[in-house]
Amino acid sequence: MLAVVLAWDASGLDMAAASLFGSRHGFPWRDHWVLADLLHEGGRLASWLVAVVLCIGVWWPFGVLRRISLSRRLQLVVSAFVAATVVSLVKSSSATSCPWDMQDFGGVAHLVPHWRGWSVTDGGSGHCFPAGHASSGFSFLGGWFVFRAWPRVAQLWLAAAAGAGLLFGLAQQMRGAHFMSHTLWTGWLCWVVAWGVDAAWPEVRA
């Protein structure tokens, strides 16, 4: 996965991909209801609802949650919240700006590699790397580790979490809120957090 993210970064395709949806006049779909209301606001609400349901499921399990122990149910919730928190902390400390802030799209910022966004400012408002909204899906990637004893469930969970993250990331890219690399790095960060939580989680028999 890291190889894919690094390859995209090295390709320099961020601006080309953003140009598919924006111009010097901005991003015409920035406020479209499907992207702004349904996939952004609605997606964020759906993510919080899933998190609340999972928290309830820790103590009152239902569906596939009944297959795993209390410890693993706790791991699933902790993994999701840690992943979302890590992405939020990195984003809040980054000076990297959004595509809609860039000069190429009617803004004032100039493109600076996002990993230099802590030492070099781009002239924009910053706080746009990595993609926060994509973590609404990617933060649940930890379910793959929790359910890996049931491969079919694990694969479906992974597909749902990754698919939601990519969908939310694409919606934000179409609005001009993020570059594709922002979304890919969010996915990688959430996966690393999920792996780390799983590696550190004590093995407890049900």
C-alpha positions as CSV (number, residue, x, y, z in Angstrom):
1,M,0.0,0.0,0.0
2,L,2.8,2.4,0.9
3,A,4.4,1.7,-2.5
4,V,1.2,2.9,-4.2
5,V,1.0,6.1,-2.2
6,L,4.7,6.9,-2.8
7,A,4.3,6.1,-6.5
8,W,1.4,8.5,-6.7
9,D,3.3,11.2,-4.9
10,A,6.3,10.7,-7.2
11,S,4.1,10.9,-10.3
12,G,3.1,14.5,-9.7
13,L,-0.5,13.7,-10.8
14,D,-2.2,15.6,-8.0
15,M,-2.6,18.8,-10.0
16,A,-3.6,16.9,-13.1
17,A,-6.3,15.0,-11.3
18,A,-7.5,18.2,-9.6
19,S,-7.7,20.0,-12.9
20,L,-10.3,17.5,-14.1
21,F,-12.7,19.1,-11.7
22,G,-11.4,22.7,-11.3
23,S,-10.1,25.7,-13.2
24,R,-8.8,29.2,-12.5
25,H,-12.5,30.0,-11.8
26,G,-12.6,27.5,-8.9
27,F,-14.4,24.2,-8.5
28,P,-18.0,24.4,-9.9
29,W,-19.1,21.3,-7.9
30,R,-17.8,22.7,-4.6
31,D,-21.3,23.3,-3.2
32,H,-23.3,20.7,-5.2
33,W,-25.7,19.0,-2.8
34,V,-24.6,15.5,-3.6
35,L,-21.0,16.2,-2.7
36,A,-21.4,18.9,0.0
37,D,-24.6,17.7,1.7
38,L,-25.0,14.0,1.0
39,L,-21.4,12.7,0.8
40,H,-19.7,15.3,3.1
41,E,-22.2,16.2,5.8
42,G,-24.2,13.0,5.4
43,G,-21.1,10.8,5.3
44,R,-19.7,12.4,8.4
45,L,-23.0,11.8,10.2
46,A,-23.1,8.2,9.0
47,S,-19.6,7.6,10.3
48,W,-20.5,8.9,13.7
49,L,-23.6,6.7,13.8
50,V,-21.5,3.7,12.9
51,A,-19.1,4.6,15.7
52,V,-21.9,4.9,18.2
53,V,-23.4,1.6,17.1
54,L,-20.1,-0.1,17.5
55,C,-19.7,1.4,21.0
56,I,-23.1,0.0,21.9
57,G,-22.2,-3.3,20.3
58,V,-19.2,-3.7,22.6
59,W,-21.5,-4.4,25.5
60,W,-24.6,-5.6,23.6
61,P,-23.2,-7.4,20.6
62,F,-25.4,-8.2,17.6
63,G,-24.8,-9.6,14.1
64,V,-21.2,-10.4,13.3
65,L,-20.1,-8.7,16.5
66,R,-21.3,-11.8,18.4
67,R,-18.5,-13.8,16.7
68,I,-15.8,-11.9,18.5
69,S,-14.8,-11.5,22.1
70,L,-15.4,-8.4,24.3
71,S,-11.7,-7.7,23.9
72,R,-11.9,-7.7,20.2
73,R,-15.0,-5.6,20.1
74,L,-13.1,-3.0,22.2
75,Q,-10.2,-3.2,19.9
76,L,-12.4,-2.4,16.9
77,V,-13.7,0.8,18.6
78,V,-10.3,1.8,19.9
79,S,-8.7,1.3,16.5
80,A,-11.3,3.5,14.8
81,F,-11.0,6.3,17.3
82,V,-7.2,6.3,17.4
83,A,-7.0,6.3,13.6
84,A,-9.4,9.3,13.3
85,T,-7.5,11.1,16.1
86,V,-4.1,10.6,14.4
87,V,-5.4,11.9,11.1
88,S,-7.0,14.9,12.9
89,L,-3.8,15.7,14.8
90,V,-1.6,15.5,11.7
91,K,-4.1,17.7,9.7
92,S,-4.4,20.3,12.4
93,S,-0.6,20.8,12.6
94,S,0.0,20.8,8.8
95,A,0.4,24.1,6.8
96,T,-0.6,22.4,3.6
97,S,-3.5,24.1,1.9
98,C,-6.4,22.7,-0.1
99,P,-6.7,22.7,-3.9
100,W,-9.3,25.4,-3.8
101,D,-6.7,27.6,-2.1
102,M,-4.2,27.1,-5.0
103,Q,-3.3,29.8,-7.5
104,D,-4.2,27.4,-10.3
105,F,-7.7,27.3,-9.1
106,G,-8.3,30.9,-8.2
107,G,-6.7,31.0,-4.8
108,V,-3.5,32.5,-3.4
109,A,-1.4,29.4,-2.3
110,H,1.3,27.7,-4.3
111,L,2.0,24.0,-4.3
112,V,4.4,22.8,-1.7
113,P,5.1,19.0,-1.0
114,H,2.8,18.1,1.9
115,W,5.5,16.5,4.0
116,R,7.2,19.9,3.9
117,G,4.0,21.5,5.2
118,W,5.4,21.8,8.7
119,S,8.5,23.9,7.8
120,V,7.4,25.7,4.6
121,T,4.1,27.6,4.2
122,D,2.4,27.8,0.9
123,G,0.6,31.1,1.4
124,G,-2.8,29.6,2.0
125,S,-4.9,28.7,5.0
126,G,-3.3,25.3,5.6
127,H,-4.6,22.5,7.7
128,C,-5.6,20.4,4.7
129,F,-3.3,17.4,4.8
130,P,-4.1,14.5,5.1
131,A,-7.8,14.2,4.1
132,G,-9.9,14.3,7.3
133,H,-13.2,13.3,5.7
134,A,-11.7,10.2,4.1
135,S,-10.9,9.0,7.6
136,S,-14.7,8.7,8.1
137,G,-14.4,5.5,6.2
138,F,-10.7,4.5,6.5
139,S,-10.7,4.7,10.3
140,F,-12.7,1.5,10.4
141,L,-10.1,-0.6,8.6
142,G,-9.2,-2.2,11.9
143,G,-12.1,-4.5,11.4
144,W,-10.0,-6.5,9.0
145,F,-7.7,-7.5,11.9
146,V,-10.5,-8.1,14.3
147,F,-12.4,-10.4,12.0
148,R,-9.5,-12.1,10.2
149,A,-10.4,-15.5,11.7
150,W,-13.5,-15.2,9.5
151,P,-11.9,-14.3,6.1
152,R,-15.2,-13.6,4.3
153,V,-16.4,-11.1,7.0
154,A,-12.9,-9.6,7.1
155,Q,-12.8,-9.1,3.4
156,L,-16.3,-7.5,3.3
157,W,-15.4,-5.2,6.2
158,L,-12.2,-4.2,4.5
159,A,-13.9,-3.5,1.2
160,A,-16.6,-1.4,2.9
161,A,-14.2,0.7,5.0
162,A,-11.8,1.2,2.1
163,G,-14.6,1.9,-0.4
164,A,-16.2,4.5,1.9
165,G,-12.9,6.2,2.5
166,L,-12.2,6.4,-1.3
167,L,-15.7,7.5,-2.0
168,F,-15.5,10.3,0.5
169,G,-12.0,11.2,-0.6
170,L,-13.1,11.4,-4.3
171,A,-16.1,13.6,-3.3
172,Q,-13.8,16.0,-1.6
173,Q,-11.4,16.0,-4.5
174,M,-14.3,16.9,-6.9
175,R,-15.2,19.8,-4.5
176,G,-11.6,21.0,-4.4
177,A,-11.1,20.2,-0.8
178,H,-8.3,17.7,-1.2
179,F,-5.8,16.2,-3.6
180,M,-5.9,12.5,-4.2
181,S,-2.6,12.1,-2.4
182,H,-4.3,13.5,0.7
183,T,-6.8,10.7,0.6
184,L,-4.2,8.0,-0.1
185,W,-2.0,9.1,2.8
186,T,-5.1,9.0,5.1
187,G,-5.8,5.4,4.0
188,W,-2.2,4.5,4.8
189,L,-2.2,6.2,8.1
190,C,-5.4,4.5,9.2
191,W,-4.1,1.1,8.1
192,V,-0.8,1.6,10.0
193,V,-2.8,2.6,13.1
194,A,-5.1,-0.4,12.8
195,W,-2.0,-2.7,12.4
196,G,-0.3,-1.1,15.4
197,V,-3.4,-1.4,17.6
198,D,-3.7,-5.0,16.7
199,A,-0.1,-5.7,17.3
200,A,-0.2,-4.1,20.8
201,W,-3.6,-5.5,21.8
202,P,-3.4,-8.2,24.4
203,E,-4.6,-11.6,23.3
204,V,-7.6,-12.4,25.5
205,R,-9.7,-15.6,25.1
206,A,-13.4,-15.2,25.0
